[in-house]
Structure formats: structure tokens, C-alpha cells
Amino acid sequence: MFVEAIEAVATASFLNPIEKLPYVRLAMRKVDTIKIMLMVLWESDSLKDKQYIAISEKMAGIGKMIGGWVGQLNKQTAAPK
């Protein structure tokens, strides 16, 4: 999942705004899936509290950055009113 999210971001970075959006959305889905997988690991006691907190905080930051990118792309590619 990590590699797929990175690959989607890397691909999007070389495209024009209209072509970027699907790849950035894919990266956002991958990051959301990672967050859920981390939660499952933590709930099953496969991940310690400190580890879960540390990783989850980083993933939340990444999610905010990608979400901001999606918002920016939506504004750029929106049809003029």
C-alpha cells in the first residue's frame, strides 16, 4: 500500500492538472486504506500504542497534504461559472 501510494503521487507529479486528479485520488484511497490497516493492527494488539500513535500521526499529516492537493486540483479543473 505504501509503495502504491508513493507511485500514484510520483505519477501525478509529472502530469497536467486534469490528468493528475485520478492519481491523487488513488493515493488518497491508498493512504486511507493504510490508516484502516493500522487501526486493525492496533485493535488486534499487533501494534503497540506508541507505535500506532507515531505512525498514525504521520499518516494523518500525509492524508491532509493529499486532501489539500485534491482540493486544489478540483478548483483548477472546475468548469468556469
KEVEXDREN-665777 format. One line per field, with one value per residue (C-alpha): residue in three letters; x, z, y. Coordinates in steps of 0.02 Angstrom, whole numbers, always signed. Layout:
N
code <- c(Ala;...)
x <- c(X;...)
z <- c(Z;...)
y <- c(Y;...)
This chain:
81
code <- c(Met;Phe;Val;Glu;Ala;Ile;Glu;Ala;Val;Ala;Thr;Ala;Ser;Phe;Leu;Asn;Pro;Ile;Glu;Lys;Leu;Pro;Tyr;Val;Arg;Leu;Ala;Met;Arg;Lys;Val;Asp;Thr;Ile;Lys;Ile;Met;Leu;Met;Val;Leu;Trp;Glu;Ser;Asp;Ser;Leu;Lys;Asp;Lys;Gln;Tyr;Ile;Ala;Ile;Ser;Glu;Lys;Met;Ala;Gly;Ile;Gly;Lys;Met;Ile;Gly;Gly;Trp;Val;Gly;Gln;Leu;Asn;Lys;Gln;Thr;Ala;Ala;Pro;Lys)
x <- c(+0;+140;+227;+65;+26;+201;+189;+22;+94;+251;+149;+33;+179;+227;+54;-51;-187;-330;-233;-167;-334;-365;-190;-202;-372;-295;-156;-288;-380;-217;-174;-350;-329;-162;-246;-379;-248;-150;-308;-340;-161;-180;-351;-281;-135;-11;+49;+93;+6;+161;+196;+16;+13;+178;+130;-49;+6;+120;-17;-141;-19;+5;-183;-206;-74;-152;-326;-266;-193;-361;-450;-328;-345;-535;-529;-408;-507;-682;-782;-799;-969)
z <- c(+0;+43;-122;-220;-136;-173;-352;-377;-306;-412;-568;-532;-506;-690;-764;-805;-679;-769;-782;-602;-514;-536;-473;-324;-279;-294;-175;-54;-58;-27;+122;+193;+173;+264;+407;+421;+415;+554;+658;+634;+686;+840;+886;+870;+985;+845;+861;+1024;+1072;+1049;+878;+824;+881;+797;+631;+634;+662;+510;+405;+458;+400;+234;+215;+246;+115;-15;+28;+3;-164;-216;-164;-261;-416;-403;-403;-550;-657;-613;-758;-750;-695)
y <- c(+0;+121;+90;+106;+273;+337;+277;+368;+530;+514;+485;+632;+749;+736;+763;+915;+961;+873;+710;+721;+708;+520;+479;+594;+520;+346;+399;+464;+297;+203;+314;+290;+102;+109;+204;+68;-70;+17;+27;-160;-199;-91;-163;-339;-293;-321;-142;-56;+106;+213;+137;+161;+342;+384;+306;+369;+548;+539;+459;+593;+727;+639;+623;+810;+852;+739;+802;+980;+931;+856;+1016;+1123;+1015;+1019;+1209;+1215;+1093;+1155;+1223;+1413;+1477)
